[in-house]
Amino acid sequence: QQQVKQSPQSLIVQKGGISIINCAYENTAFDYFPWYQQFPGKGPALLIAIRPDVSEKKEGRFTISFNKSAKQFSLHIMDSQPGDSATYFCAALAGGSYIPTFGRGTSLIVHP
Amino acid sequence: KAGVTQTPRYLIKTRGQQVTLSCSPISGHRSVSWYQQTPGQGLQFLFEYFSETQRNKGNFPGRFSGRQFSNSRSEMNVSTLELGDSALYLCASSEQGINSPLHFGNGTRLTVT
């Protein structure tokens, strides 16, 4: 059973465009939502994270939007650049848990 | 600080063999977890060790096992390899705190023929 559903599986965006990746969850015990970025040949690295007490968190061109009632959260990459081409994983952790549940990932390609 | 180091980077094994993968965490990190990454299933949690004890375990068969040493280094072993075990195996370390970010190594690419 997939506890964190991520979409789309792949995404192609033109340079300068907005990339949007969505995730949904069912477990209301989740209370911490990190996003990881993985470049080819590398392990994932933490990009940005949010808690459900805020609806939005922005770090540079990357923004997480969180909708607690809908149990959905999304990553927006503004002014997407070819260097943003990578696989993005959303994740969720329940209170007191050390182990995140990952979405299946989104492969993002940004064309120059 | 040096990052998480995984060795070897690539492995080719034959069905039925066993394999041992190694992970050296970031200095000071006492939690080490292992993930299997495949194109179809994404990142799947194998197990997590903290202070030489397995603290969490994912839904993998008993052929997958691990251990952690007193210096926090960890090894993962897969016995009786199957073709479906071909994957990228990632190790991650983290500090003790809840919601501490995972720091991943670059993985070991295992191919079973």
Backbone of each chain as ProteinMPNN parsed JSONL, in Angstrom:
{"seq_chain_A": "QQQVKQSPQSLIVQKGGISIINCAYENTAFDYFPWYQQFPGKGPALLIAIRPDVSEKKEGRFTISFNKSAKQFSLHIMDSQPGDSATYFCAALAGGSYIPTFGRGTSLIVHP", "coords_chain_A": {"N_chain_A": [[0.85, -1.198, 0.0], [0.66, 2.111, -0.991], [1.631, 4.795, 0.82], [2.195, 7.462, 0.459], [1.353, 9.267, -2.221], [2.649, 10.253, -5.235], [2.773, 12.593, -7.879], [3.368, 14.225, -11.068], [4.734, 11.21, -12.632], [6.755, 11.769, -14.375], [8.103, 14.799, -15.732], [8.289, 17.439, -17.965], [9.686, 20.529, -18.597], [10.012, 23.824, -19.842], [12.877, 25.96, -19.817], [12.784, 28.515, -17.412], [10.147, 28.174, -16.855], [7.437, 27.035, -14.653], [7.704, 24.4, -12.425], [5.701, 21.855, -11.144], [5.064, 19.611, -8.611], [3.142, 17.123, -7.141], [1.915, 15.738, -4.069], [0.136, 13.356, -2.11], [-1.406, 12.163, 0.89], [-2.568, 9.707, 3.287], [-2.353, 9.056, 5.951], [-3.051, 10.529, 8.91], [-1.347, 10.935, 10.957], [1.036, 11.773, 10.04], [3.406, 14.348, 10.281], [5.474, 15.815, 9.344], [7.105, 16.935, 6.495], [9.323, 16.354, 4.205], [11.205, 17.212, 1.241], [13.18, 15.608, -1.194], [15.984, 15.811, -3.382], [17.404, 14.301, -6.184], [20.218, 13.811, -8.083], [21.457, 12.326, -11.144], [23.404, 9.441, -10.541], [23.952, 10.125, -7.97], [23.165, 10.18, -4.422], [19.951, 10.858, -2.872], [19.241, 14.191, -1.672], [18.359, 16.377, 0.97], [16.035, 18.875, 0.223], [14.032, 20.793, 0.92], [11.729, 21.363, 3.614], [8.591, 20.959, 5.389], [6.264, 21.712, 8.019], [2.93, 20.877, 9.149], [1.793, 23.086, 10.387], [2.133, 25.374, 9.01], [1.213, 26.896, 5.902], [2.712, 27.364, 3.723], [6.062, 27.318, 2.536], [8.998, 28.891, 1.634], [12.031, 28.732, -0.147], [14.322, 30.313, -1.739], [14.025, 29.631, -5.122], [12.349, 27.551, -4.683], [9.315, 26.315, -3.435], [7.186, 25.025, -0.965], [3.849, 24.083, -0.836], [1.184, 23.55, 1.367], [-1.693, 21.708, 2.138], [-3.593, 21.015, 4.615], [-6.21, 20.072, 5.179], [-6.962, 18.805, 2.846], [-5.034, 16.936, 2.771], [-2.73, 17.144, 1.211], [0.296, 18.08, -0.446], [2.628, 20.146, -2.161], [5.353, 20.75, -4.419], [6.781, 23.58, -5.764], [8.699, 24.789, -8.351], [10.063, 27.656, -9.224], [10.867, 29.638, -12.131], [12.318, 27.583, -13.532], [15.35, 25.83, -14.105], [17.84, 24.345, -16.299], [19.703, 23.044, -14.663], [18.121, 22.158, -12.617], [17.164, 19.782, -13.348], [16.406, 16.638, -12.357], [15.579, 13.932, -10.109], [12.809, 14.088, -8.009], [11.721, 13.54, -4.748], [8.975, 13.32, -2.639], [8.249, 13.115, 0.852], [7.102, 11.763, 3.991], [6.756, 11.934, 7.51], [5.713, 10.383, 10.507], [4.774, 11.562, 13.787], [7.39, 11.287, 16.059], [8.645, 9.365, 14.613], [11.498, 7.983, 12.963], [11.817, 7.296, 10.405], [11.238, 8.128, 7.129], [8.393, 7.975, 4.919], [8.476, 7.496, 1.56], [7.426, 9.089, -1.495], [7.022, 7.871, -4.893], [8.635, 9.255, -6.599], [9.529, 11.857, -8.953], [10.591, 12.429, -12.14], [12.217, 15.109, -13.333], [12.725, 17.084, -16.133], [14.31, 19.83, -17.447], [14.201, 21.76, -20.17], [16.602, 23.604, -22.054]], "CA_chain_A": [[0.0, 0.0, 0.0], [1.471, 3.297, -1.096], [1.097, 5.744, 1.784], [2.399, 8.792, -0.095], [1.188, 9.172, -3.664], [3.326, 11.376, -5.879], [2.508, 12.75, -9.315], [3.417, 13.145, -12.056], [5.912, 10.355, -12.596], [7.777, 12.511, -15.112], [7.687, 16.168, -16.015], [9.202, 18.179, -18.846], [9.395, 21.953, -18.488], [10.954, 24.702, -20.518], [13.644, 26.874, -18.957], [12.02, 29.686, -17.021], [8.78, 27.794, -16.496], [7.157, 26.589, -13.283], [7.547, 22.952, -12.272], [4.831, 21.569, -10.0], [4.992, 18.191, -8.26], [2.123, 16.972, -6.109], [1.892, 14.54, -3.232], [-1.038, 13.197, -1.259], [-1.208, 11.141, 1.911], [-3.775, 9.312, 4.008], [-2.083, 8.913, 7.378], [-3.13, 11.829, 9.575], [-0.272, 11.021, 11.946], [2.198, 12.417, 9.424], [3.49, 15.746, 10.702], [6.706, 16.431, 8.834], [7.063, 16.613, 5.078], [10.534, 16.811, 3.497], [11.406, 16.902, -0.171], [14.561, 15.276, -1.515], [16.373, 15.989, -4.776], [18.438, 13.324, -6.521], [20.825, 13.924, -9.4], [21.946, 11.02, -11.626], [24.664, 8.98, -9.969], [24.098, 10.623, -6.601], [22.075, 9.869, -3.518], [19.041, 11.989, -2.631], [19.66, 15.197, -0.701], [17.232, 17.175, 1.458], [15.87, 20.13, -0.492], [13.202, 21.703, 1.708], [10.781, 20.59, 4.411], [7.528, 21.775, 5.973], [5.376, 21.126, 9.012], [1.552, 21.233, 8.801], [1.295, 24.296, 11.031], [2.255, 26.466, 8.046], [0.625, 26.511, 4.62], [3.673, 27.564, 2.648], [7.44, 27.607, 2.922], [9.742, 29.244, 0.431], [13.485, 28.844, -0.052], [14.802, 30.656, -3.071], [13.035, 29.351, -6.176], [11.59, 26.367, -4.285], [8.238, 26.587, -2.498], [6.257, 23.953, -0.628], [2.508, 24.476, -0.427], [0.613, 22.465, 2.162], [-3.127, 21.785, 2.37], [-3.825, 19.998, 5.639], [-7.549, 19.486, 5.088], [-6.975, 17.915, 1.68], [-3.915, 16.005, 2.935], [-1.921, 17.246, 0.005], [1.34, 19.081, -0.442], [3.23, 20.223, -3.481], [6.608, 21.482, -4.602], [6.789, 24.467, -6.918], [10.024, 25.316, -8.704], [9.862, 28.834, -10.067], [11.99, 29.939, -13.029], [13.046, 26.323, -13.608], [16.613, 25.872, -14.839], [18.329, 23.01, -16.677], [20.37, 22.464, -13.503], [17.12, 21.584, -11.715], [16.814, 18.46, -13.87], [16.726, 15.666, -11.313], [14.406, 13.227, -9.593], [12.357, 14.687, -6.765], [10.937, 12.654, -3.899], [8.34, 13.838, -1.44], [8.281, 12.147, 1.937], [6.313, 12.134, 5.155], [7.094, 11.23, 8.747], [4.769, 10.497, 11.606], [5.38, 12.061, 14.994], [8.206, 10.321, 16.782], [9.247, 8.39, 13.704], [12.783, 8.326, 12.37], [11.858, 6.741, 9.053], [10.259, 8.741, 6.228], [7.742, 7.233, 3.853], [8.745, 8.253, 0.345], [6.688, 8.928, -2.731], [7.786, 7.097, -5.869], [9.573, 10.105, -7.311], [9.185, 12.529, -10.202], [11.764, 12.769, -12.938], [12.031, 16.429, -13.94], [13.678, 17.519, -17.165], [14.117, 21.218, -17.826], [14.851, 22.008, -21.454], [17.162, 24.959, -22.157]], "C_chain_A": [[0.886, 1.249, 0.0], [0.892, 4.357, -0.193], [1.257, 7.18, 1.333], [2.377, 8.656, -1.616], [1.733, 10.431, -4.311], [3.001, 11.387, -7.364], [3.02, 14.103, -9.788], [4.673, 12.292, -11.9], [7.071, 11.027, -13.319], [7.205, 13.853, -15.551], [8.749, 16.83, -16.891], [8.755, 19.625, -18.874], [10.44, 22.729, -19.274], [11.66, 25.596, -19.497], [12.823, 28.126, -18.678], [10.598, 29.385, -16.596], [8.654, 27.376, -15.04], [6.963, 25.072, -13.293], [6.71, 22.712, -11.018], [4.744, 20.06, -9.807], [4.06, 18.055, -7.056], [2.257, 15.67, -5.334], [0.656, 14.541, -2.357], [-0.793, 12.056, -0.28], [-2.524, 10.845, 2.608], [-3.566, 9.338, 5.526], [-2.062, 10.275, 8.076], [-2.083, 11.977, 10.669], [0.988, 11.66, 11.36], [2.241, 13.888, 9.857], [4.787, 16.426, 10.282], [6.887, 15.957, 7.416], [8.299, 17.182, 4.379], [10.472, 16.462, 2.011], [12.894, 16.642, -0.394], [14.773, 15.399, -3.021], [17.519, 15.03, -5.068], [18.918, 13.539, -7.954], [21.359, 12.556, -9.83], [23.301, 10.682, -11.015], [24.91, 9.417, -8.538], [22.957, 10.117, -5.731], [21.171, 11.08, -3.357], [19.609, 12.931, -1.578], [18.453, 16.031, -0.311], [17.213, 18.528, 0.754], [15.172, 21.173, 0.38], [12.206, 20.85, 2.474], [9.756, 21.526, 5.043], [6.8, 20.991, 7.044], [3.962, 21.603, 8.728], [1.009, 22.468, 9.499], [1.492, 25.533, 10.153], [1.732, 25.977, 6.702], [1.614, 26.649, 3.469], [5.043, 27.851, 3.226], [8.243, 27.818, 1.658], [11.233, 29.329, 0.744], [14.021, 29.07, -1.457], [13.721, 30.414, -4.106], [12.119, 28.178, -5.814], [10.566, 26.724, -3.205], [7.449, 25.314, -2.248], [4.932, 24.6, -0.248], [1.863, 23.295, 0.269], [-0.862, 22.715, 2.407], [-3.5, 20.665, 3.335], [-5.173, 19.322, 5.481], [-7.642, 18.498, 3.921], [-5.917, 16.839, 1.776], [-3.077, 15.95, 1.669], [-0.822, 18.289, 0.213], [2.064, 19.027, -1.784], [4.513, 21.041, -3.454], [6.498, 22.295, -5.881], [8.219, 24.951, -7.133], [9.801, 26.453, -9.688], [11.098, 29.034, -10.947], [12.893, 28.703, -13.155], [14.27, 26.448, -14.524], [17.052, 24.457, -15.223], [19.038, 22.296, -15.527], [19.423, 21.88, -12.476], [16.706, 20.191, -12.173], [17.324, 17.39, -12.915], [15.454, 14.887, -11.002], [14.075, 13.797, -8.226], [11.449, 13.7, -6.023], [10.278, 13.47, -2.79], [8.379, 12.734, -0.39], [7.428, 12.663, 3.083], [6.759, 11.307, 6.343], [6.004, 11.453, 9.767], [5.512, 10.966, 12.857], [6.16, 10.985, 15.719], [8.879, 9.304, 15.907], [10.576, 8.904, 13.175], [12.837, 7.987, 10.891], [10.807, 7.413, 8.169], [9.639, 7.719, 5.285], [7.871, 8.068, 2.595], [7.672, 8.042, -0.716], [7.585, 8.239, -3.744], [8.709, 7.94, -6.746], [9.015, 10.684, -8.594], [10.472, 12.897, -10.915], [11.487, 14.074, -13.679], [13.143, 16.699, -14.957], [13.325, 18.951, -17.539], [14.924, 21.474, -19.106], [15.376, 23.433, -21.524], [16.43, 25.817, -23.193]], "O_chain_A": [[1.742, 1.422, 0.868], [-0.24, 4.789, -0.411], [0.51, 8.046, 1.79], [3.248, 8.026, -2.216], [1.324, 11.542, -3.973], [2.957, 10.346, -8.02], [3.101, 15.04, -8.993], [5.565, 12.626, -11.12], [8.228, 10.876, -12.928], [5.997, 14.014, -15.718], [9.942, 16.783, -16.593], [7.59, 19.919, -19.14], [11.603, 22.332, -19.355], [11.102, 25.936, -18.454], [12.244, 28.72, -19.587], [9.918, 30.246, -16.037], [9.632, 27.364, -14.293], [6.168, 24.537, -14.065], [6.973, 23.29, -9.963], [4.394, 19.325, -10.731], [4.184, 18.79, -6.076], [2.66, 14.641, -5.877], [0.187, 15.592, -1.918], [-0.068, 11.107, -0.58], [-3.472, 11.626, 2.533], [-4.497, 9.609, 6.284], [-1.155, 11.077, 7.853], [-1.952, 13.054, 11.25], [1.897, 12.042, 12.097], [1.227, 14.584, 9.805], [5.146, 17.482, 10.803], [6.836, 14.76, 7.135], [8.319, 18.354, 4.004], [9.774, 15.536, 1.598], [13.752, 17.348, 0.137], [13.875, 15.132, -3.82], [18.484, 14.95, -4.308], [18.142, 13.462, -8.906], [21.678, 11.72, -8.984], [24.214, 11.508, -10.975], [25.954, 9.116, -7.96], [21.92, 9.682, -6.233], [21.571, 12.202, -3.668], [20.367, 12.515, -0.702], [17.619, 16.357, -1.155], [18.222, 19.231, 0.691], [15.663, 22.289, 0.552], [11.871, 19.745, 2.046], [10.005, 22.72, 5.213], [6.725, 19.763, 6.992], [3.8, 22.656, 8.111], [-0.124, 22.868, 9.235], [1.058, 26.625, 10.521], [1.798, 24.786, 6.398], [1.391, 26.123, 2.379], [5.184, 28.522, 4.248], [8.177, 27.019, 0.724], [11.645, 29.91, 1.748], [14.154, 28.139, -2.251], [12.614, 30.938, -3.98], [11.206, 27.854, -6.574], [10.899, 27.35, -2.199], [7.084, 24.604, -3.186], [4.888, 25.536, 0.55], [1.983, 22.16, -0.192], [-1.248, 23.804, 2.834], [-3.699, 19.519, 2.931], [-5.267, 18.104, 5.635], [-8.325, 17.479, 4.014], [-5.892, 15.921, 0.957], [-2.764, 14.885, 1.138], [-0.997, 19.254, 0.957], [2.101, 17.99, -2.447], [4.721, 21.894, -2.592], [6.166, 21.768, -6.943], [8.864, 25.455, -6.214], [9.402, 26.239, -10.833], [12.212, 28.663, -10.578], [14.097, 28.784, -12.908], [14.219, 27.09, -15.573], [16.686, 23.488, -14.56], [18.978, 21.07, -15.431], [19.856, 21.181, -11.56], [15.977, 19.495, -11.465], [18.528, 17.259, -12.697], [14.392, 15.154, -11.564], [14.957, 13.969, -7.385], [10.536, 13.112, -6.603], [10.95, 14.222, -2.084], [8.525, 11.557, -0.72], [7.078, 13.842, 3.138], [7.098, 10.131, 6.207], [5.445, 12.543, 9.887], [6.725, 10.789, 12.972], [5.645, 9.895, 15.964], [9.619, 8.455, 16.405], [10.756, 10.104, 12.967], [13.791, 8.347, 10.2], [9.61, 7.284, 8.43], [10.271, 6.733, 4.905], [7.43, 9.217, 2.56], [7.087, 6.965, -0.823], [8.773, 8.04, -3.49], [9.477, 7.4, -7.543], [8.15, 10.093, -9.24], [11.331, 13.587, -10.365], [10.619, 14.128, -14.55], [14.33, 16.557, -14.665], [12.187, 19.249, -17.901], [16.154, 21.412, -19.113], [14.693, 24.37, -21.11], [16.784, 26.979, -23.394]]}, "seq_chain_B": "KAGVTQTPRYLIKTRGQQVTLSCSPISGHRSVSWYQQTPGQGLQFLFEYFSETQRNKGNFPGRFSGRQFSNSRSEMNVSTLELGDSALYLCASSEQGINSPLHFGNGTRLTVT", "coords_chain_B": {"N_chain_B": [[32.871, 18.133, 7.19], [33.255, 14.744, 6.166], [31.164, 13.118, 3.756], [28.56, 10.588, 3.567], [29.826, 7.433, 2.935], [29.795, 4.866, 0.6], [30.612, 1.567, -0.211], [31.129, -1.306, -2.337], [30.977, 0.816, -5.331], [29.853, -0.362, -7.552], [28.556, -3.601, -8.315], [28.551, -6.857, -9.574], [26.822, -9.774, -9.516], [26.045, -13.273, -9.38], [23.012, -15.098, -9.657], [21.9, -16.647, -6.688], [24.227, -16.3, -5.274], [25.827, -14.534, -2.51], [26.004, -11.219, -1.07], [27.804, -8.453, 0.305], [27.408, -5.227, 1.427], [28.85, -2.045, 2.178], [28.812, 0.72, 4.481], [29.821, 3.88, 5.517], [29.01, 6.177, 7.877], [28.315, 9.752, 8.299], [30.566, 11.444, 10.406], [29.831, 11.239, 13.8], [27.148, 10.768, 13.441], [24.714, 8.555, 14.504], [22.652, 7.022, 13.64], [21.876, 4.789, 11.1], [20.463, 4.014, 8.049], [19.045, 1.893, 5.521], [18.17, 1.725, 2.085], [16.389, 0.458, -0.729], [16.502, 1.191, -4.083], [14.588, 1.234, -6.935], [13.513, 1.563, -10.38], [10.77, 1.077, -10.651], [9.632, 0.913, -8.077], [10.604, 2.96, -6.531], [11.989, 4.469, -3.593], [12.591, 2.189, -1.198], [12.31, 1.257, 2.132], [14.637, -0.553, 3.996], [16.007, -1.291, 6.52], [16.854, 0.132, 9.754], [19.485, 1.159, 11.825], [20.617, 1.877, 15.092], [22.99, 2.792, 17.366], [24.151, 0.202, 17.229], [21.956, -1.453, 17.272], [19.131, -2.899, 15.717], [16.61, -0.814, 14.928], [14.377, -0.216, 13.418], [12.5, -1.904, 10.88], [11.924, -2.763, 7.518], [9.64, -4.138, 5.039], [10.983, -6.548, 3.935], [12.289, -9.709, 2.758], [13.854, -12.266, 4.846], [16.304, -12.741, 3.726], [17.627, -10.425, 3.447], [19.747, -8.665, 5.441], [21.355, -6.879, 8.118], [23.886, -5.036, 9.896], [25.343, -3.079, 12.525], [28.288, -1.502, 13.537], [30.406, -0.69, 16.388], [31.569, 1.731, 15.783], [29.698, 2.996, 14.34], [29.676, 2.409, 11.646], [28.165, 0.533, 8.999], [26.944, -2.546, 7.677], [25.35, -4.266, 5.012], [23.787, -7.255, 4.112], [22.953, -9.507, 1.564], [21.589, -12.57, 0.977], [21.501, -15.55, -1.053], [20.973, -14.497, -3.744], [18.586, -13.004, -5.935], [17.262, -12.378, -9.234], [15.598, -10.176, -9.113], [16.69, -8.65, -7.141], [18.373, -6.861, -8.15], [19.344, -3.583, -8.09], [19.69, -0.161, -6.923], [21.341, 0.356, -3.997], [20.969, 2.261, -1.23], [22.494, 3.992, 1.407], [21.876, 5.805, 4.362], [22.651, 8.315, 6.735], [21.921, 9.819, 9.913], [21.475, 12.341, 12.451], [20.557, 11.944, 15.912], [18.087, 13.118, 16.524], [14.49, 13.519, 16.261], [12.98, 13.759, 13.098], [15.351, 14.537, 11.976], [17.308, 15.333, 9.156], [17.93, 13.0, 6.497], [21.072, 11.914, 5.363], [22.311, 10.921, 2.478], [24.374, 8.379, 0.986], [26.106, 7.774, -2.169], [25.349, 5.392, -3.105], [25.273, 1.825, -3.882], [25.427, 0.089, -6.798], [23.875, -2.762, -7.605], [23.943, -5.55, -9.622], [22.336, -8.415, -10.594], [22.9, -11.396, -12.205]], "CA_chain_B": [[32.809, 16.695, 7.47], [33.084, 13.888, 5.003], [29.81, 12.63, 3.603], [28.338, 9.147, 3.715], [30.606, 6.687, 1.944], [29.333, 3.495, 0.362], [31.483, 0.751, -1.056], [31.684, -0.707, -3.557], [29.98, 1.564, -6.116], [29.196, -1.29, -8.479], [28.74, -5.021, -8.048], [27.832, -7.796, -10.433], [26.788, -11.07, -8.863], [25.243, -14.303, -10.025], [21.878, -15.614, -8.863], [22.258, -17.644, -5.696], [25.356, -15.85, -4.468], [25.502, -13.548, -1.489], [26.758, -9.996, -1.245], [27.871, -7.576, 1.468], [27.621, -3.825, 1.093], [29.372, -1.335, 3.325], [28.431, 2.127, 4.6], [30.441, 4.658, 6.593], [28.176, 7.362, 8.053], [28.956, 11.006, 8.66], [31.093, 11.385, 11.756], [28.896, 11.71, 14.812], [25.805, 10.253, 13.188], [24.585, 7.228, 15.088], [21.588, 6.284, 12.956], [22.15, 4.417, 9.711], [19.351, 3.287, 7.436], [19.301, 1.357, 4.188], [17.042, 1.78, 1.169], [16.522, -0.127, -2.05], [15.877, 2.052, -5.079], [14.362, 0.665, -8.26], [12.678, 2.478, -11.168], [9.339, 0.825, -10.49], [9.171, 0.997, -6.692], [11.131, 4.123, -5.832], [12.844, 4.224, -2.432], [11.938, 1.303, -0.233], [13.076, 1.162, 3.366], [15.061, -1.907, 4.384], [16.139, -1.311, 7.985], [17.575, 1.228, 10.376], [20.254, 0.799, 13.005], [21.025, 2.956, 15.985], [23.827, 2.253, 18.444], [24.377, -1.235, 16.987], [20.704, -2.194, 17.407], [18.155, -2.636, 14.663], [15.514, -0.082, 15.565], [13.227, -0.3, 12.529], [12.684, -2.864, 9.807], [10.928, -2.694, 6.457], [9.012, -5.391, 4.623], [11.83, -7.322, 3.028], [12.495, -11.072, 3.276], [14.978, -12.469, 5.748], [17.573, -12.788, 2.986], [18.235, -9.107, 3.634], [20.101, -8.453, 6.842], [22.356, -5.838, 8.293], [24.426, -4.856, 11.23], [26.066, -1.837, 12.747], [29.426, -1.685, 14.418], [30.501, 0.292, 17.465], [31.96, 3.031, 15.213], [28.517, 3.371, 13.55], [29.707, 1.849, 10.289], [27.125, -0.491, 8.847], [26.992, -3.444, 6.525], [24.108, -4.92, 4.623], [24.052, -8.52, 3.45], [21.84, -10.166, 0.876], [21.965, -13.944, 0.666], [20.736, -16.238, -2.103], [20.534, -13.411, -4.601], [17.608, -13.233, -7.0], [17.348, -11.36, -10.281], [14.848, -9.003, -8.66], [17.462, -7.878, -6.162], [19.134, -5.84, -8.883], [18.847, -2.271, -7.653], [20.637, 0.737, -6.274], [21.17, 0.292, -2.55], [21.391, 3.527, -0.635], [22.661, 4.1, 2.846], [21.711, 7.178, 4.839], [22.895, 8.494, 8.159], [21.292, 11.005, 10.475], [21.667, 12.559, 13.876], [19.58, 11.198, 16.686], [16.824, 13.8, 16.745], [13.316, 13.272, 15.426], [12.928, 14.587, 11.887], [16.678, 14.903, 11.467], [17.37, 14.966, 7.735], [18.764, 11.893, 6.081], [22.2, 12.236, 4.494], [22.506, 9.71, 1.702], [25.543, 8.111, 0.168], [25.801, 7.698, -3.599], [24.764, 4.093, -3.391], [25.939, 0.693, -4.517], [24.598, -0.475, -7.876], [23.986, -4.222, -7.631], [23.341, -6.232, -10.757], [22.319, -9.869, -10.417], [22.694, -12.031, -13.508]], "C_chain_B": [[32.66, 15.927, 6.179], [31.658, 13.373, 4.972], [29.72, 11.141, 3.862], [29.064, 8.421, 2.581], [30.092, 5.271, 1.822], [30.318, 2.787, -0.562], [30.924, -0.654, -1.204], [30.632, 0.117, -4.295], [29.191, 0.649, -7.05], [29.548, -2.728, -8.113], [27.948, -5.817, -9.07], [27.953, -9.166, -9.79], [25.88, -12.005, -9.651], [24.135, -14.754, -9.077], [22.346, -16.716, -7.923], [23.435, -17.245, -4.814], [24.877, -14.928, -3.359], [26.406, -12.343, -1.664], [26.72, -9.187, 0.052], [28.22, -6.175, 1.005], [28.02, -3.082, 2.353], [28.987, 0.142, 3.29], [29.159, 2.76, 5.78], [29.659, 5.955, 6.739], [29.008, 8.619, 8.298], [29.398, 10.905, 10.116], [30.11, 11.988, 12.755], [27.468, 11.252, 14.609], [25.716, 8.818, 13.692], [23.482, 6.39, 14.447], [22.0, 6.031, 11.516], [20.965, 3.626, 9.194], [19.721, 2.91, 6.007], [18.017, 1.383, 3.369], [17.409, 1.054, -0.125], [15.808, 0.785, -3.037], [15.799, 1.345, -6.421], [13.457, 1.603, -9.031], [11.192, 2.293, -10.887], [8.802, 1.099, -9.101], [9.703, 2.197, -5.934], [12.059, 3.722, -4.703], [12.083, 3.37, -1.43], [12.859, 1.063, 0.955], [13.372, -0.294, 3.714], [15.131, -2.047, 5.9], [16.955, -0.117, 8.454], [18.259, 0.739, 11.637], [20.626, 2.045, 13.787], [21.782, 2.332, 17.145], [23.884, 0.742, 18.407], [23.113, -2.075, 17.108], [19.782, -1.869, 16.245], [16.925, -2.016, 15.299], [14.235, -0.156, 14.737], [13.539, -1.262, 11.392], [11.569, -2.715, 8.807], [10.426, -4.074, 6.092], [9.824, -6.119, 3.563], [12.046, -8.71, 3.629], [13.764, -11.177, 4.102], [16.32, -12.586, 5.055], [18.346, -11.47, 3.116], [18.516, -8.917, 5.126], [21.159, -7.366, 6.932], [22.925, -5.877, 9.69], [25.14, -3.522, 11.305], [27.15, -2.079, 13.777], [29.512, -0.543, 15.43], [30.924, 1.677, 16.951], [30.884, 3.583, 14.278], [28.558, 2.909, 12.098], [28.722, 0.704, 10.19], [27.397, -1.338, 7.616], [25.605, -4.007, 6.272], [24.471, -6.18, 3.83], [22.783, -9.027, 2.769], [22.311, -11.568, 0.513], [21.055, -14.49, -0.437], [20.129, -15.221, -3.074], [19.563, -13.872, -5.68], [17.745, -12.103, -8.025], [16.676, -10.061, -9.844], [15.561, -8.173, -7.613], [18.325, -6.822, -6.843], [18.531, -4.475, -8.591], [20.017, -1.407, -7.224], [20.348, 0.689, -4.781], [21.805, 1.53, -1.924], [21.467, 3.412, 0.871], [22.487, 5.567, 3.221], [22.033, 7.24, 6.32], [22.192, 9.763, 8.629], [21.659, 11.137, 11.94], [20.496, 11.921, 14.622], [18.193, 11.821, 16.679], [15.713, 13.41, 15.777], [13.336, 14.26, 14.267], [14.291, 15.123, 11.469], [16.773, 14.481, 10.012], [18.283, 13.768, 7.505], [19.863, 12.413, 5.157], [22.565, 10.949, 3.765], [23.911, 9.623, 1.101], [25.13, 8.032, -1.301], [25.389, 6.298, -4.043], [25.727, 3.055, -3.949], [24.982, 0.127, -5.555], [24.864, -1.972, -7.966], [23.249, -4.773, -8.843], [23.473, -7.731, -10.534], [22.001, -10.51, -11.763], [22.402, -13.518, -13.357]], "O_chain_B": [[32.03, 16.386, 5.226], [31.018, 13.208, 6.011], [30.676, 10.513, 4.316], [28.918, 8.773, 1.41], [29.967, 4.557, 2.817], [30.785, 3.345, -1.555], [30.295, -1.155, -0.272], [29.471, 0.102, -3.889], [28.006, 0.87, -7.299], [30.656, -3.033, -7.672], [26.807, -5.48, -9.388], [29.057, -9.655, -9.549], [25.067, -11.577, -10.47], [24.309, -14.784, -7.859], [23.096, -17.608, -8.32], [23.614, -17.795, -3.728], [23.697, -14.586, -3.272], [27.445, -12.424, -2.319], [25.741, -9.227, 0.797], [29.197, -5.964, 0.287], [27.596, -3.429, 3.455], [28.853, 0.738, 2.221], [29.122, 2.244, 6.897], [29.643, 6.763, 5.81], [30.224, 8.561, 8.478], [28.688, 10.348, 10.953], [29.624, 13.104, 12.573], [26.656, 11.344, 15.529], [26.543, 7.975, 13.347], [23.392, 5.185, 14.686], [22.419, 6.945, 10.805], [20.518, 2.674, 9.834], [20.585, 3.523, 5.38], [16.93, 1.105, 3.876], [18.563, 1.037, -0.551], [14.637, 1.115, -2.846], [16.812, 0.913, -6.971], [12.705, 2.366, -8.426], [10.438, 3.266, -10.887], [7.641, 1.479, -8.951], [9.294, 2.434, -4.797], [12.822, 2.763, -4.824], [11.059, 3.785, -0.888], [14.029, 0.713, 0.798], [12.483, -1.145, 3.724], [14.393, -2.837, 6.489], [17.642, 0.546, 7.676], [17.675, -0.008, 12.423], [20.907, 3.105, 13.228], [21.268, 1.444, 17.825], [23.692, 0.078, 19.426], [23.191, -3.302, 17.051], [19.663, -0.714, 15.836], [16.271, -2.648, 16.129], [13.135, -0.158, 15.289], [14.693, -1.417, 10.991], [10.406, -2.558, 9.178], [10.748, -5.06, 6.754], [9.38, -6.278, 2.426], [11.996, -8.881, 4.847], [14.629, -10.301, 4.066], [17.364, -12.536, 5.707], [19.56, -11.423, 2.918], [17.611, -9.003, 5.956], [21.774, -6.992, 5.934], [22.495, -6.653, 10.543], [25.492, -2.92, 10.29], [26.942, -2.78, 14.767], [28.781, 0.442, 15.334], [30.666, 2.684, 17.61], [31.131, 4.52, 13.519], [27.554, 3.014, 11.393], [28.472, -0.007, 11.164], [28.005, -0.884, 6.646], [24.805, -4.196, 7.188], [25.361, -6.153, 2.98], [21.69, -8.977, 3.333], [23.317, -11.731, -0.178], [19.982, -13.949, -0.704], [18.909, -15.114, -3.193], [19.691, -14.955, -6.251], [18.267, -11.028, -7.728], [17.144, -8.972, -10.177], [15.083, -7.102, -7.238], [18.935, -5.987, -6.176], [17.343, -4.248, -8.821], [21.164, -1.85, -7.169], [19.224, 0.955, -4.355], [22.997, 1.797, -2.073], [20.608, 2.81, 1.515], [22.904, 6.46, 2.483], [21.719, 6.315, 7.069], [21.908, 10.662, 7.838], [22.093, 10.18, 12.582], [19.556, 11.42, 14.005], [17.205, 11.099, 16.819], [15.963, 13.025, 14.635], [13.664, 15.435, 14.433], [14.368, 16.069, 10.685], [16.358, 13.375, 9.666], [19.265, 13.558, 8.217], [19.615, 13.244, 4.283], [23.069, 10.003, 4.371], [24.537, 10.627, 0.762], [23.958, 8.201, -1.636], [25.115, 6.062, -5.22], [26.824, 3.365, -4.415], [23.862, -0.267, -5.229], [25.952, -2.395, -8.358], [22.069, -4.488, -9.05], [24.567, -8.249, -10.314], [20.978, -10.216, -12.382], [22.202, -14.212, -14.354]]}, "name": "protein", "num_of_chains": 2, "seq": "QQQVKQSPQSLIVQKGGISIINCAYENTAFDYFPWYQQFPGKGPALLIAIRPDVSEKKEGRFTISFNKSAKQFSLHIMDSQPGDSATYFCAALAGGSYIPTFGRGTSLIVHPKAGVTQTPRYLIKTRGQQVTLSCSPISGHRSVSWYQQTPGQGLQFLFEYFSETQRNKGNFPGRFSGRQFSNSRSEMNVSTLELGDSALYLCASSEQGINSPLHFGNGTRLTVT"}
